[in-house]
Amino acid sequence: TEDRFGLLKVRENLISVNERKDEIVLTLDSMEQLIKTLDEVGVNRENDLKRNVRLIDEWRNMEKLATMVEKDIAPYVKIEAEKSKDDIIKFEDELRQYKADVAKESFYIYKTGVPGAFKRLEYVRGQLSEFEEKVSNFDYFSRMFGIADGAKVAGETLGAIKAEIEQIKKLWNHIERSEQKFQEYLAKQWGDLVPAVMED
């Protein structure tokens, strides 16, 4: 994976060069025209003109170098793209299995109790954070390698798991409040209870 990130860093820079090409060429050409216009009206900017010409040459060399590097890394990009596709498929399977495993968690059982349920929910939420990082990485790989739909399925599966866990957490929050209220009622004398308040 480190090699993949290194390769993608190079690819990011190549994309940046390609995306900014027109903007940079336009800026350099504008500077050249401005310097020539100043020269025509008697403001001597010969050193600036030389500097600008040197920048134009350096930019053209960088474009050539970028093209060469892109050709050099093309086979590696293809290999890593295939590996990424396979990794995404494996990860989707891993998430589907994880979703099935979460359905068997103890927080789906009332006898687990509030403290036990919250402890397991926190553990699962920690795991979901790790999965989010993986989905983020796979999204990045997909964009950089041009993998159609990339980690879309994995992202949707993870989103469904997260939504369900949030609902379960809300349920256990409600159970906790209900149990606390019940304990308050148990601690009161029967004659002190107001049934209308209990109904709320």
C-alpha positions as CSV (number, residue, x, y, z in Angstrom):
1,T,0.0,0.0,0.0
2,E,2.9,2.4,0.6
3,D,4.1,1.8,-3.0
4,R,0.5,2.5,-4.1
5,F,0.4,5.8,-2.2
6,G,3.8,6.8,-3.6
7,L,2.7,6.1,-7.1
8,L,-0.5,8.0,-6.6
9,K,1.5,11.0,-5.2
10,V,3.4,11.1,-8.5
11,R,0.1,10.6,-10.4
12,E,-1.4,13.5,-8.5
13,N,1.4,15.8,-9.5
14,L,1.1,14.7,-13.1
15,I,-2.6,15.5,-13.0
16,S,-1.9,18.9,-11.4
17,V,0.6,19.7,-14.2
18,N,-1.9,18.7,-16.8
19,E,-4.8,20.6,-15.2
20,R,-2.8,23.8,-14.7
21,K,-1.0,23.7,-18.0
22,D,-3.3,26.2,-19.8
23,E,-3.3,28.6,-16.8
24,I,0.5,28.6,-16.6
25,V,1.0,29.0,-20.3
26,L,-1.5,31.9,-20.4
27,T,0.2,33.6,-17.5
28,L,3.7,33.2,-19.0
29,D,2.5,34.4,-22.4
30,S,0.7,37.4,-20.8
31,M,3.9,38.3,-18.9
32,E,5.9,38.1,-22.1
33,Q,3.4,40.4,-23.9
34,L,3.4,42.8,-21.0
35,I,7.2,43.0,-21.0
36,K,7.3,43.6,-24.7
37,T,4.6,46.3,-24.5
38,L,6.7,48.0,-21.8
39,D,9.7,47.8,-24.0
40,E,7.8,49.4,-26.9
41,V,6.9,52.4,-24.7
42,G,10.5,52.9,-23.6
43,V,10.6,51.0,-20.3
44,N,13.6,48.6,-20.6
45,R,12.7,45.3,-19.0
46,E,15.3,43.1,-20.8
47,N,16.2,41.1,-17.7
48,D,12.6,40.4,-17.0
49,L,12.1,39.2,-20.6
50,K,15.1,36.8,-20.3
51,R,13.7,35.5,-17.0
52,N,10.3,35.0,-18.5
53,V,11.8,33.2,-21.5
54,R,13.7,31.0,-19.1
55,L,10.5,30.2,-17.2
56,I,8.7,29.3,-20.5
57,D,11.6,27.0,-21.4
58,E,11.5,25.4,-17.9
59,W,7.8,24.9,-18.1
60,R,8.1,23.2,-21.6
61,N,10.8,20.9,-20.2
62,M,8.5,20.1,-17.2
63,E,5.7,19.2,-19.6
64,K,8.0,16.9,-21.5
65,L,9.3,15.3,-18.3
66,A,5.7,14.9,-17.1
67,T,4.8,13.1,-20.3
68,M,7.8,10.8,-20.0
69,V,7.1,10.0,-16.4
70,E,3.5,9.3,-17.2
71,K,4.6,6.8,-19.9
72,D,7.1,5.3,-17.5
73,I,4.6,4.7,-14.7
74,A,1.7,3.6,-16.9
75,P,2.4,-0.1,-16.5
76,Y,2.6,0.3,-12.7
77,V,-0.5,2.3,-12.6
78,K,-2.3,-0.4,-14.5
79,I,-1.0,-3.1,-12.1
80,E,-2.0,-1.1,-9.0
81,A,-5.4,-0.3,-10.5
82,E,-6.1,-4.0,-10.9
83,K,-4.9,-4.7,-7.3
84,S,-7.1,-1.9,-6.1
85,K,-10.1,-3.3,-7.9
86,D,-9.4,-6.7,-6.2
87,D,-8.9,-5.1,-2.8
88,I,-12.2,-3.2,-3.1
89,I,-14.0,-6.4,-3.9
90,K,-12.5,-8.1,-0.9
91,F,-13.3,-5.1,1.3
92,E,-16.9,-5.2,0.1
93,D,-17.1,-8.9,1.1
94,E,-15.5,-8.0,4.4
95,L,-18.1,-5.3,5.1
96,R,-21.0,-7.6,4.2
97,Q,-19.7,-10.2,6.6
98,Y,-19.2,-7.5,9.2
99,K,-22.8,-6.3,8.8
100,A,-23.9,-9.9,9.3
101,D,-21.7,-10.2,12.4
102,V,-23.0,-6.9,13.8
103,A,-26.6,-8.3,13.6
104,K,-25.5,-11.0,16.1
105,E,-24.1,-8.4,18.6
106,S,-25.1,-8.5,22.2
107,F,-26.6,-5.0,22.1
108,Y,-29.6,-6.5,20.2
109,I,-30.5,-8.4,23.4
110,Y,-32.1,-6.6,26.2
111,K,-30.5,-8.7,29.0
112,T,-27.1,-7.3,27.9
113,G,-28.1,-4.2,30.0
114,V,-27.3,-0.6,29.4
115,P,-23.6,-0.6,30.4
116,G,-22.8,-3.7,28.4
117,A,-24.7,-2.4,25.4
118,F,-22.9,1.0,25.5
119,K,-19.6,-0.7,25.8
120,R,-20.2,-2.9,22.8
121,L,-21.6,0.0,20.8
122,E,-18.5,2.0,21.5
123,Y,-16.3,-0.9,20.3
124,V,-18.3,-1.2,17.1
125,R,-18.2,2.5,16.5
126,G,-14.4,2.3,16.8
127,Q,-14.3,-0.4,14.2
128,L,-16.6,1.6,11.9
129,S,-14.1,4.5,12.1
130,E,-11.4,2.2,10.8
131,F,-13.7,1.1,8.0
132,E,-14.4,4.7,7.1
133,E,-10.7,5.3,6.7
134,K,-10.5,2.3,4.4
135,V,-13.5,3.5,2.3
136,S,-11.8,6.9,2.1
137,N,-8.6,5.3,0.8
138,F,-10.5,3.2,-1.7
139,D,-12.4,6.3,-2.9
140,Y,-9.0,8.0,-3.5
141,F,-7.6,4.9,-5.3
142,S,-10.8,4.8,-7.5
143,R,-10.5,8.5,-8.5
144,M,-6.8,8.3,-9.2
145,F,-6.9,5.0,-11.1
146,G,-10.2,5.8,-12.9
147,I,-12.1,2.8,-11.4
148,A,-15.8,3.2,-12.2
149,D,-18.0,3.1,-9.1
150,G,-14.9,2.2,-7.0
151,A,-15.9,2.0,-3.4
152,K,-19.5,3.1,-3.9
153,V,-21.0,-0.3,-2.7
154,A,-18.6,-0.4,0.3
155,G,-19.6,3.2,1.2
156,E,-23.3,2.4,1.0
157,T,-22.9,-0.7,3.1
158,L,-20.9,1.2,5.7
159,G,-23.5,3.9,5.7
160,A,-26.3,1.4,6.3
161,I,-24.3,-0.2,9.2
162,K,-23.6,3.3,10.7
163,A,-27.2,4.3,10.5
164,E,-28.4,1.1,12.2
165,I,-25.8,1.5,15.0
166,E,-27.0,5.1,15.6
167,Q,-30.6,3.8,15.8
168,I,-29.5,1.1,18.3
169,K,-27.6,3.7,20.3
170,K,-30.8,5.9,20.4
171,L,-32.8,2.9,21.6
172,W,-30.4,2.2,24.4
173,N,-30.4,5.9,25.4
174,H,-34.2,5.6,25.7
175,I,-33.9,2.4,27.6
176,E,-31.5,4.0,30.0
177,R,-33.8,7.0,30.6
178,S,-36.8,4.6,31.1
179,E,-34.9,2.5,33.6
180,Q,-33.7,5.5,35.5
181,K,-37.3,6.8,35.7
182,F,-38.5,3.4,36.8
183,Q,-35.9,3.4,39.6
184,E,-37.1,6.8,40.7
185,Y,-40.7,5.5,40.9
186,L,-39.5,2.5,42.8
187,A,-37.8,4.7,45.4
188,K,-41.0,6.7,46.1
189,Q,-43.8,5.8,48.4
190,W,-46.9,4.6,46.8
191,G,-48.9,7.5,48.2
192,D,-46.4,10.0,46.8
193,L,-46.9,9.0,43.2
194,V,-49.0,11.0,40.9
195,P,-50.4,8.7,38.1
196,A,-50.8,11.6,35.6
197,V,-47.0,12.3,35.9
198,M,-46.1,8.6,35.5
199,E,-48.0,8.4,32.2
200,D,-45.8,11.0,30.7
